[in-house]
Amino acid sequence: MVRVPAQLRDLRVQLERRDERRDERRDTPSVSGDRSARAGVTLALSGLRTPSPFPERLSSGRSPVLMYLGGEEILSN
């Protein structure tokens, strides 16, 4: 027989209760609406992109740009 410390038993009980509450929340309709409808909207919007603060690299036809870091010349494309 393996003895389990009381702290681990308590933690297990807490996790089981949390999982039960999470399952109950999944079964009840949410205030914000149907999850399947929201999933459709998410899929539709997934193709949209937020502009990046970092410019994307251009195609390989671009020549390298000289950059300086600490006085040293660095080639970057």
N, C-alpha and C positions, 0 to 999 in steps of 0.2 A: 504494500500500500504506500502511495506517495502522499506526503503531507504538503498541502498548498498553504502558503502564508495567507493570513486573513486579509491583508491588503490586496492581494491578487484576486481573492474571491469577491471582495467588495467591488473592485474594478470591473470584474466580469459582469457582476449584477448591474452596475451602472451602464456598461456598454450595451447589455441586452435591453435594458429599459430604453436607452436612447434609440436603438434600432427599432424597437416596437413603436415608439412615438413617430419615428421617421416613416415607417410603413403606414401608420394611421394617417399621417398627413398626405401621403401619396394617394390614399383611397378617397379622401374627402376633396370635393371640388375647391379649387383655390379661388380667391377673390379676383385675381388678375385674369381668370378665364381658363379655357381649355388648353391643356398642355400640347395636345396634338396640333391645335391651330397655331400656337406660338412656334412650334417646331417648324411649321411650314413657312412662317414669316422669317425665321432664322435662316432656313435654307435659301430662301429667296434673296436675302440680304447678304449672304455669305460671299457672293461674288463682288460686292462693293468693297472698295479699299479706301482706307484713310490715307491721305497724302503723307508720305514719310518725310521726317525732317532731314533725312539723308538722301541725296539724289541717287537714283539707280544708275548702275553702270550702263554705258552705251554699248553698242555692238563693237565687235573687235576692230573695226576700222578706225577707232579713235587712237590718237597718239598718246603716249604717256605724259603725265603732268608732273612737273617738278614740284616737290614739297620740301619744306625745311623743318627739321626737328632738332632742336638743340644745336643749330649751326651745321648739321649734316644734311647733305642733299639726299632725298629719298625719291625714287621713281615710283609713281602710283598710276594706275589706270583706273 
